[in-house]
Amino acid sequence: MGSIHAHEFVTLDGFFDDPGFTVPFGFDPAMGETLGAITGAASDILLGRNTYEMFAPAWRDRTPDDDPGAPFFNETPKHVVGANPLVEEWNNTRPLGGYDPAAIAGLKASAAGDVYVSGSGRLVRALLRDGLLDSLHLFVYPVILGRGERLFGDDGLTLALQESQAYANGVVHLAYGRAGD
């Protein structure tokens, strides 16, 4: 049985839906090392529909020369949560249909390794609510947007800090697990 690990890029005020806020800060190589550690044990990728539709055209034609993460994203089996049929084609993709906690639990139980979630904020909220997410890695950017979709809604939740890192570009990585685990 695998674990489900998610990462999110968020603003200080908790917005996640438009990753354009990350551009001015660049990508610190140490962030890549952290993400590599998160994805290292993953045998599967779980994505929400919107993230899939952004990722498919961005990743499917990339090579290792373009980005060292290309083999992971292109070769790893991808499972997509979303009620509508997928429009974009991308290698090793399986639609799961609408969000179903039992289907996600089944994926988690049958995965050969861990399951990695990138972005997919609404999916992450549901996984947290249903106790299916094992760790949440927040990459917090030092910007306040004041608009957009917030990662966390009105549901109360207590998490336990597992680790933290500060990067030279001002981004902070906060890794949380479920409290009491």
N, C-alpha and C positions, 0 to 999 in steps of 0.2 A: 504494500500500500504506500502510495506516495503522499507527499504533502503539497499543499497549494501555497505558492508564494507570489505576491503581487508587488509591482513597483508603480509608483505614480510620481509624475512631476507636478508639483503644486506651488501656488503662490503663498505668501505669508498669511493671506486672508482665506486660504483654502480653496481657491478656484483651480480647476484642472482642464476645462473643456477645450481650450485653445492653446496648444503648446507653443504658439508664437512668442509667448512671454519669455521662453528660455533662450532665444537667439542672442540677445545682447550679452549673455553671460558666457557664451561658448560652452565647450564640453571639456572639462578637466579630465586628463587621462586617468586620474585616480578614480573618477566616477565610472569609467569603463571597466576598471579592475573590480569595482564593487558590483557592477551589473554582471560581469563575467562570473563572479562568485555565486550570484543569485541563480544564474542560468546554468551553471556548471553541472548540477545534478538533475536537470530537467530532461525528461523524455518526451514531454508534450507541452503544447502551448494552448492556452484557453483565452479567447478573445471575445469581446462584445462586438456586435455588428458594426458600429461606427468605427471602432479602432481597426477592425479587419479591413474595412473599406478604405481607410487611410494607409494602412500598412501594405496591402497587396500590391498596389502600383508602385509604392516606394521601395519595396524590398525584392520583389520577384525577379527582377533583372540584375540585381546587384551581384557582384562577384566578390570573392575574398580580397581581390586587389582594391575594390572600391571601399569595402568595409569588412573588418574582421568578423563582424557579427552576421554576415550574409549566410554562411553555411548553416548556422543555427536556425535562423528564421526561415530559410528556404527548404531545408531538409527535414526539420522536426515536424511531426504531425501536429496540425492545427485544428482545434475544435472551436466552432463559432456559435455563440448564443445569439439568436435573433429569430423573430417570427417569419420574416420574409425570405424568399429564396435569395441566394447569393448571386450577385451580378458579376463581381470580379472573380477571375480564375486565378488560383495560386496553388502550387504544388502541395500535395499532402493535406488538403483541407477537407474537413468533414463538418457539415452543418448539424447543429444539435437541436434546432428549433427554438421555441421560446424558452425562457428561463425555467428550469425544472431542478429544484434542489436534489431530487433523487437521481437524476441523470448525472449531475455534477458529482455527487457522492460516488456513483458508479464509476465515473471516469477516474476519480481520485483513488478508488480501491483497485482498479485494474491497471493503472499506469505502471510502467516498468521502472520509473523514477519519479521525480517530482513534476508537478504541473506549474508552469510559469504563466503569470498573467501580466501583460504590459498594458498600461493605460486602462481603458475599459472601466471608467469610474462607476457607472451605474451597476455594472456587474460586480465590481469589488464591494460596493455598498451591500448588495444582496448577499454575497458570500460572507461578509462580516455578520450581517443580521442572522444568517442561518448557521453560523458557527462552522463554515466550511473553509475559511481562510486561515492558514497556519501562521503566516507572517506577512506584514505589510511594510514595505520599504518606501518611505516618503523622501523624495528629493525636493527639499523646500528651497525655493528661489527667493532672494531678497527683494521682492517686488509686491506691491499691493495694488490689485486691479480694481477692486470694488464692484466688479460685474462678472457675469458668466455663471457657470454651473459650479456649485460647491461640491467638493468630494463628500462631505458629511452632511446628512440631513438632520432631522430632529430626533432621530433614534439615539437614545442614550447608550453608551458603550464605554467600557473601561479596558484599556490595553496596557500591556507591560513592555517597557522599553528594554530591548535586547542589546542594542548597540547604537552608537552615533559616531559620525565623522563630519568634520568641516573641511571643505575643499578651498583651494586658493581662489576660485572664482566667486566665492561668497555663498555657494550652495551648501546646504547642510543635509546629510543623510541621517534619517531617524528610522531605525528598524524596530517594529513592534510585533509582539505576539499577543495571543489571548491572555488576559489576566487569569491567574490561577492554574495555568498549565505548567 
